[in-house]
């Protein structure tokens, strides 16, 4: 006796949980449009306005059919269900929510489940689910561009990224223009310029207000959680931390260490302003030499800038121009990238990916025998009768060639010069760079650097700033001078540790917000080095995630049934979908799984086949 295949007439819950049925509707002529359930009544013409059975006899014996193109994933080639809207799911229906209305997730003809909707159990209203990456923007998603990639405006968790705005459904994301005076996208502010340290950063993020006499006041959107439930560094609703810095329903927010990564290594990106001067400027073509302390006042002025003392540093007649924007310099916005030093702090380094400077400790020491002519890896080395030629490889943090604006298009076109490397980086005889680094070029000397870093003071952290470099360097904590290395000099070092005694000196209160400002000037060839280490300074924005297990499908979750213990067609741990019909893998109670929900192909939309003798 022959067997016949019968399709079971139910759709497992995983089908609707997966929600990958395309919601594109079609009119009777097959073009995209609104779903229509208005068909002809049998005019004997056999056309699309007649009986709809396609045989041309007008008898309508198969009932009207929905004319849909073959690339749709809605149910195709089946008669319109006769009992659509009764709340009972049959084999000729993709869903049945108990009505015959469009726009509620289940189409008026029960043939399509809209993407981003869940229609289970039958007879109950469908509801939208936020499945990041499906191209359907569903609350609480601020965006969904159809993928889970970062860097295109809509992040892997369907959050709008800094510097972008996203519109439409699926989301079309375009870059925003910080500094145009128009607040858009996730910009917390836009004051019409891209200068940092004025309350609105160079990427239009809020900055703490440090204009008062007692530290700084934190602003919502600056990434510092001070007297706020949360602060994720923006003023956007729907990402867990609202535009008023309150935790949104269905989310929990925790403070996390800021950790941008470069090549898998944590980095700290600190905003900086560089100002380029011509070599002919009277303050930057100097003849003086040597460390000079006491050249600036003990406190910053009302504009947050250093001012000369009664005994200003050598050749600083135009000191007021060093850290202001005027016609005698070119202002360049940038940053310093500090890499994890493996000891709890962050430090700048020689290589763009965090590579430390490498030197041979004995490389410049000559031997006293014929071994002077011996070379090891093209590096001069001393001689030992027992071991022969040797040299110890040593690595150094910091940048022995600190020229951050060498290739910047806004830099002034004044002459470039060769540079030397000194004892701070393993070379006591000050060789030229091209003797150590083959092919080294010339550099743009004569510039200043202004760096600002905001932090929340923790009395128990003993945070420390360590600087080594040249030329003039002054560090201010809470507007008060903490490191004084003025003058044109070889690399000099200064350290400030914020212990309880220092807190009293600088007026710090546990839990308060303050700023560290580093003012630097490079005023003379031939060397320029800069090493800044920050250790123990707290600056931790909020990381907000949907609460898995609250029964609400939140941002970044595929499902949430409140239990999330997994099982076929159910929600698993981490609020991720488990095994389900339509995932393309035959498992559990399935007889087949072809990765779709089409009911009239080789595998039905139940993924089960019954053989009846």
C-alpha positions in Angstrom: 0.0 0.0 0.0 1.3 3.4 -0.9 2.0 6.0 1.8 1.0 9.6 1.7 2.6 12.6 3.4 0.4 14.7 5.7 1.6 17.9 7.2 0.9 18.4 10.9 -1.3 21.5 11.5 0.5 23.5 14.1 3.4 25.9 14.3 5.8 25.4 17.3 6.5 28.4 19.5 10.0 28.6 18.1 8.6 29.7 14.7 7.1 32.8 16.0 10.0 33.4 18.5 12.4 33.4 15.5 10.3 35.9 13.7 12.1 35.7 10.4 9.1 35.7 8.1 9.4 38.7 5.8 6.6 41.2 6.2 6.7 42.6 2.7 3.1 42.7 1.5 1.9 42.4 -2.1 -1.1 43.7 -4.0 -3.0 41.5 -6.4 -0.6 42.2 -9.2 2.4 41.0 -7.3 3.9 44.5 -6.6 4.9 45.5 -3.1 2.1 47.3 -1.4 -0.6 46.7 1.3 -2.1 43.3 2.0 -5.4 43.0 0.2 -8.2 40.6 0.8 -10.5 42.0 -1.9 -10.8 39.6 -4.8 -13.1 39.1 -7.7 -16.3 37.0 -7.5 -15.9 34.8 -10.6 -16.3 36.8 -13.8 -15.3 33.8 -16.0 -12.3 35.7 -17.4 -9.7 33.8 -15.4 -7.7 36.9 -14.8 -6.4 38.4 -11.5 -9.7 40.3 -11.0 -11.8 37.2 -11.5 -12.0 33.9 -9.7 -8.3 33.8 -8.8 -7.9 30.0 -9.4 -5.7 30.6 -12.4 -7.5 28.0 -14.7 -9.5 30.5 -16.7 -12.8 28.9 -16.2 -14.1 31.3 -13.7 -15.6 28.7 -11.5 -13.5 29.6 -8.5 -13.5 26.0 -7.4 -10.2 26.4 -5.5 -11.2 29.7 -3.9 -9.3 32.9 -4.3 -5.5 32.8 -4.0 -3.1 35.5 -2.8 -0.8 36.4 -5.7 2.7 36.7 -4.2 6.1 36.6 -5.9 8.2 33.5 -5.3 10.9 35.2 -3.3 8.5 36.0 -0.5 8.7 33.8 2.6 5.0 34.1 3.4 3.0 31.0 2.6 2.6 30.7 -1.1 0.5 28.8 -3.6 -2.3 27.9 -1.1 -5.9 28.9 -1.1 -6.9 31.7 1.3 -7.7 30.1 4.6 -11.4 29.6 5.1 -11.3 30.0 8.9 -8.8 32.9 9.3 -9.5 34.9 12.4 -11.0 32.1 14.5 -8.0 31.8 16.7 -7.2 28.2 15.7 -4.0 27.6 13.7 -4.4 25.3 10.8 -2.0 23.9 8.2 -2.9 26.5 5.6 -2.2 29.4 8.0 1.1 31.0 9.2 -0.7 32.6 12.1 -4.1 33.2 13.6 -4.5 35.9 16.2 -8.3 35.8 16.3 -9.0 38.6 13.9 -8.6 39.6 10.2 -6.8 42.9 10.6 -3.5 44.0 9.1 -0.8 45.8 11.0 -0.9 43.7 14.2 1.8 41.1 13.3 -0.5 38.6 11.6 -1.8 39.6 8.2 -5.5 39.9 7.5 -5.4 36.6 5.6 -3.4 34.7 8.2 -0.7 34.0 5.6 2.2 36.1 7.0 3.8 36.8 10.3 5.5 40.2 10.1 9.2 40.3 10.9 9.8 41.5 14.4 6.5 40.0 15.7 5.7 37.0 17.9 2.3 35.3 17.3 2.1 32.6 19.9 0.0 31.0 21.3 -2.8 31.0 18.6 -5.8 33.1 19.4 -3.7 35.6 21.4 -2.7 39.0 20.1 0.8 39.1 18.4 3.4 41.3 20.0 6.6 42.9 18.6 10.0 41.6 19.7 13.2 43.5 19.4 15.5 41.1 17.5 18.6 43.2 16.9 19.9 42.7 13.3 16.5 41.8 11.7 16.2 45.2 10.1 13.0 46.1 12.0 13.2 48.9 14.6 11.2 47.7 17.6 11.1 49.5 20.9 13.4 49.8 22.8 15.8 49.6 19.8 16.9 53.1 18.8 18.0 51.6 15.5 18.3 48.4 13.5 20.1 48.4 10.2 19.8 44.7 9.5 23.2 43.6 10.8 25.1 43.3 14.1 28.3 45.1 13.1 29.9 48.1 14.8 31.2 51.1 13.0 28.3 51.7 10.6 26.2 53.9 12.9 24.1 51.3 14.5 26.1 49.1 16.9 26.1 45.3 17.4 23.5 45.9 20.2 21.3 48.2 18.0 22.5 51.4 19.8 23.2 54.6 17.7 26.9 55.2 17.7 28.7 58.4 18.5 28.9 60.6 15.4 25.9 59.1 13.6 22.2 59.6 13.3 19.8 56.8 12.2 16.4 57.1 10.6 13.7 54.9 8.9 13.0 51.2 9.1 15.4 49.4 8.5 17.7 52.1 9.8 19.7 54.2 7.4 22.6 55.7 9.3 24.5 58.8 8.2 27.4 60.7 9.9 26.6 63.8 11.9 28.7 67.0 11.8 29.8 68.0 15.2 30.4 71.8 15.3 27.7 72.9 13.0 25.5 74.2 15.8 22.8 71.6 15.2 22.3 68.9 17.9 21.6 65.6 16.1 22.0 61.9 16.5 23.5 61.1 19.9 25.1 64.5 20.3 24.7 65.7 23.9 25.5 69.2 22.7 26.7 71.3 19.8 28.1 74.7 20.5 29.1 75.5 16.9 32.7 74.6 17.2 34.9 71.5 17.7 37.1 72.9 20.4 37.2 70.8 23.6 37.4 72.1 27.2 34.6 74.6 26.7 31.7 72.5 28.0 31.1 70.6 24.8 33.8 68.3 23.5 35.3 67.9 20.0 32.8 65.0 19.4 29.8 67.0 20.9 29.8 65.1 24.2 29.0 67.0 27.4 32.0 68.0 29.6 32.0 68.8 33.3 31.7 72.4 34.2 34.9 73.4 36.1 34.4 77.1 36.2 33.7 77.3 39.9 36.0 77.5 42.8 35.3 74.1 44.3 36.0 71.5 41.6 33.7 70.6 38.8 30.0 69.9 38.4 29.1 66.8 36.4 26.7 67.2 33.5 24.3 64.5 32.2 26.0 62.9 29.2 29.6 63.5 30.3 30.2 59.9 31.2 30.7 60.5 34.9 28.2 59.1 37.3 27.9 61.9 39.9 24.5 62.3 41.8 22.9 60.4 38.9 21.4 56.9 38.5 23.6 56.4 35.4 25.6 58.3 32.7 26.6 56.4 29.5 28.1 59.4 27.8 25.1 60.5 25.7 21.6 62.0 26.0 19.7 59.3 24.1 16.6 57.5 25.3 16.1 53.8 24.7 19.7 52.6 25.4 19.2 51.9 29.1 20.2 55.3 30.4 17.8 58.0 29.5 18.4 61.5 28.3 18.1 62.7 31.9 20.5 60.0 33.2 17.9 57.8 34.9 17.9 54.0 34.4 15.1 53.0 32.0 12.6 50.2 32.7 13.9 46.8 31.9 17.6 47.7 32.2 20.3 47.6 34.8 23.3 49.9 34.6 26.8 49.4 36.1 29.9 51.5 36.1 32.6 49.9 34.0 36.2 50.9 33.4 36.5 52.8 30.1 38.3 50.4 27.8 38.5 51.2 24.1 40.7 48.6 22.5 43.5 48.7 19.9 44.7 45.4 18.7 43.0 43.7 21.7 44.7 46.0 24.3 42.9 48.5 26.5 43.6 52.1 25.8 42.7 55.4 27.4 42.0 58.2 24.9 42.6 61.6 26.4 41.5 64.8 24.5 44.3 67.2 23.6 44.7 70.5 21.8 48.0 71.2 19.9 48.9 74.7 18.7 51.6 75.0 16.0 53.9 78.0 15.9 56.4 79.1 13.3 60.1 78.6 14.1 60.5 82.4 13.7 58.2 83.1 16.6 60.2 84.9 19.3 59.2 82.4 22.0 60.0 79.3 19.9 63.4 80.1 18.5 65.2 80.3 21.8 68.8 80.5 23.1 68.1 79.8 26.8 68.8 76.4 28.2 68.0 74.6 31.5 65.2 73.7 33.9 63.5 76.8 35.4 60.9 76.5 38.1 58.6 79.3 39.4 58.0 80.7 36.0 54.1 80.5 36.3 51.7 81.5 39.0 50.4 78.9 41.4 46.9 79.0 40.1 45.2 79.2 36.7 43.4 82.3 35.6 39.7 82.6 35.1 40.0 81.2 31.6 41.8 78.1 33.0 45.2 79.1 31.5 48.6 79.5 33.2 49.9 83.0 33.6 53.6 84.1 34.1 54.9 84.8 37.5 57.0 87.7 38.5 60.0 85.8 37.1 58.6 84.3 33.9 60.4 81.5 32.1 63.1 82.4 29.6 62.0 84.1 26.3 58.2 84.1 27.0 57.3 87.6 26.0 54.2 86.3 24.2 53.3 83.6 26.7 49.6 84.5 26.4 49.6 83.1 22.9 50.9 79.7 23.9 47.6 78.1 25.0 45.0 80.4 23.2 43.7 80.5 19.7 45.0 83.5 17.8 46.5 84.5 14.5 50.0 83.5 15.5 49.4 79.8 15.7 47.4 76.9 14.1 45.0 75.1 16.4 44.8 71.3 15.9 42.4 69.1 17.8 43.6 65.6 18.7 44.2 63.2 21.5 46.8 61.2 23.4 46.3 57.4 23.4 47.5 55.8 26.6 48.1 52.1 26.7 47.7 49.7 29.6 51.1 49.4 31.2 50.2 46.1 33.0 50.5 47.7 36.4 47.1 49.3 36.7 48.0 52.5 34.8 48.0 53.9 31.3 51.0 55.4 29.4 51.7 56.7 25.9 54.1 54.7 23.8 56.3 54.9 20.7 54.3 52.7 18.4 50.8 53.4 17.1 49.6 50.0 18.4 51.2 50.3 21.8 54.7 49.0 20.9 57.3 50.2 23.4 60.5 51.9 22.4 63.3 49.3 22.2 67.0 50.1 22.8 70.2 48.2 23.5 71.5 49.1 26.9 75.1 48.8 25.9 74.7 49.8 22.3 76.6 53.1 22.5 79.5 51.8 24.7 82.7 51.1 22.7 84.9 48.1 23.5 88.5 48.3 24.3 89.8 45.5 22.1 89.6 44.5 18.4 86.0 43.5 19.3 85.2 47.2 18.6 84.7 46.1 15.1 82.4 43.3 15.9 78.7 43.9 15.2 75.6 42.1 16.4 72.6 42.9 14.4 74.3 46.1 13.1 74.4 47.4 16.7 77.8 48.4 18.3 78.3 46.4 21.4 80.9 45.8 24.2 83.2 42.8 24.3 83.5 40.1 27.0 86.1 37.4 26.7 83.7 34.8 28.0 80.6 35.6 26.1 81.9 37.7 23.1 79.9 40.6 21.8 76.7 41.3 23.8 74.0 43.9 24.2 71.0 44.0 26.6 67.6 44.8 25.0 65.6 47.2 27.0 62.1 48.5 26.4 60.8 52.0 27.4 57.3 53.5 27.8 56.7 56.9 26.5 57.5 58.6 23.1 61.2 59.5 22.4 60.0 61.3 19.3 57.0 63.3 20.3 55.8 65.0 17.1 52.0 64.6 17.1 51.3 67.1 14.3 54.0 66.2 11.8 51.7 65.2 9.0 48.6 67.1 10.0 47.1 69.1 7.0 46.5 72.1 9.3 50.1 72.4 10.5 52.1 75.5 9.5 54.5 75.0 6.6 57.6 76.0 8.4 60.9 74.0 8.1 61.2 70.5 9.5 64.3 69.3 11.4 66.0 66.0 12.3 65.7 64.8 15.9 67.9 63.1 18.4 67.2 60.4 21.0 68.6 60.8 24.5 69.5 59.0 27.7 65.9 58.6 28.9 65.5 56.1 26.1 68.8 54.2 26.3 71.2 56.4 24.3 73.5 58.6 26.5 75.4 60.0 23.5 72.3 61.5 21.8 72.5 59.9 18.4 70.3 61.1 15.5 67.1 59.3 14.9 68.1 57.9 11.5 71.1 56.2 13.1 68.6 54.1 15.1 65.5 54.1 12.9 66.5 53.6 9.2 64.6 56.0 6.9 63.6 58.4 9.7 62.4 61.8 8.4 62.3 65.3 9.7 59.9 66.7 12.2 57.7 69.7 13.1 59.1 71.3 16.3 57.7 74.5 17.9 54.3 73.6 19.2 52.3 73.5 22.5 50.1 70.8 24.0 47.1 71.2 26.3 45.7 68.0 27.8 42.6 67.8 30.1 41.5 64.8 32.0 38.4 64.7 34.4 38.3 62.3 37.2 36.3 61.5 40.4 38.6 61.6 43.4 38.8 58.4 45.4 40.6 59.0 48.7 41.7 55.4 48.9 43.1 55.1 45.4 46.3 57.2 45.8 46.0 58.1 42.1 49.3 59.1 40.6 50.4 61.2 37.6 54.0 60.7 36.4 55.5 62.8 33.6 58.9 62.8 32.0 59.7 65.0 29.0 60.8 68.3 27.5 60.5 71.3 27.2 58.3 73.4 29.5 55.7 71.3 31.4 53.2 72.4 34.0 50.6 70.2 35.6 47.6 71.6 37.5 45.2 69.7 39.7 41.9 71.5 40.5 43.5 74.7 39.1 46.5 74.5 41.4 50.1 73.9 40.3 51.3 70.4 41.0 54.2 69.8 38.6 56.6 72.6 37.7 59.2 71.8 34.9 59.5 75.1 33.1 62.2 76.1 30.7 64.0 74.7 27.7 65.6 71.5 29.1 66.5 67.9 28.5 63.9 65.4 29.7 62.9 66.1 33.3 60.5 64.2 35.5 57.7 65.2 37.9 55.2 63.1 39.9 52.0 64.0 41.8 50.3 61.5 44.1 46.8 62.3 45.3 47.1 60.9 48.8 45.2 62.5 51.7 47.9 65.1 52.3 47.9 66.1 48.6 44.1 66.3 48.7 44.3 69.0 51.4 46.8 70.9 49.3 44.7 70.8 46.1 41.3 71.1 47.8 40.0 67.7 46.9 37.0 66.0 48.5 36.3 62.3 48.4 33.8 61.7 45.6 34.2 65.1 44.0 34.9 65.7 40.3 38.1 67.5 39.3 40.3 68.1 36.3 44.0 67.6 35.7 45.4 69.9 33.0 48.8 69.4 31.4 50.4 72.3 29.6 53.5 71.5 27.5 55.7 73.4 25.1 58.2 72.1 22.6 60.4 75.2 21.8 63.8 74.0 20.5 65.4 71.3 18.4 66.9 68.7 18.5 64.9 66.5 20.9 61.3 66.1 21.8 60.1 63.4 24.2 56.9 62.9 26.2 55.8 60.3 28.7 52.6 60.6 30.6 51.3 57.9 33.0 47.9 58.0 34.7 47.4 55.5 37.4 44.3 55.1 39.6 42.2 57.9 38.2 38.5 57.0 38.1 36.4 57.9 35.0 33.8 55.2 34.5 30.7 55.6 32.3 27.7 53.5 32.8 27.2 50.2 30.9 23.5 49.5 30.6 22.1 46.1 29.6 18.6 44.7 29.5 17.6 42.6 32.5 17.4 39.0 31.3 14.7 37.2 33.2 12.2 40.0 33.7 9.9 38.6 31.0 10.4 41.7 28.8 12.4 41.3 25.5 14.8 44.2 25.9 17.6 45.7 23.8 20.1 43.0 22.8 17.9 40.1 23.8 16.4 37.7 21.3 13.7 36.5 23.8 12.8 36.6 27.5 10.1 34.2 28.9 11.1 35.0 32.5 12.6 31.5 33.1 15.0 31.2 30.2 16.0 27.6 30.9 16.2 26.6 27.3 14.5 23.7 25.6 13.2 23.2 22.1 11.3 26.3 20.9 12.0 28.1 24.2 14.2 30.9 25.4 17.6 29.9 26.7 20.1 31.3 29.1 21.3 34.8 28.3 17.9 35.5 26.6 19.1 33.8 23.4 16.8 31.6 21.3 17.5 27.9 21.7 16.7 25.2 19.2 13.6 26.0 17.0 12.0 25.0 13.8 13.4 27.1 11.0 17.0 27.3 12.2 18.2 24.9 9.5 19.3 22.2 12.0 17.3 19.0 12.4 17.0 18.5 16.2 14.7 17.5 19.0 11.3 16.4 17.7 11.9 17.6 14.2 11.7 15.3 11.1 13.2 18.0 8.8 14.4 21.7 9.0 15.1 23.5 5.8 15.7 26.9 7.4 12.4 28.5 6.4 8.8 28.6 7.3 7.3 27.9 3.9 4.6 25.3 4.3 4.3 24.1 0.7 7.9 22.9 0.1 9.6 19.7 1.1 9.6 20.5 4.8 6.4 21.9 6.3 6.4 24.9 8.7 6.1 22.5 11.6 9.3 20.7 10.8 7.4 17.4 11.3 6.0 14.8 8.8 3.5 12.1 9.5 3.4 9.0 7.3 -0.1 7.6 7.0 -0.3 4.1 5.5 
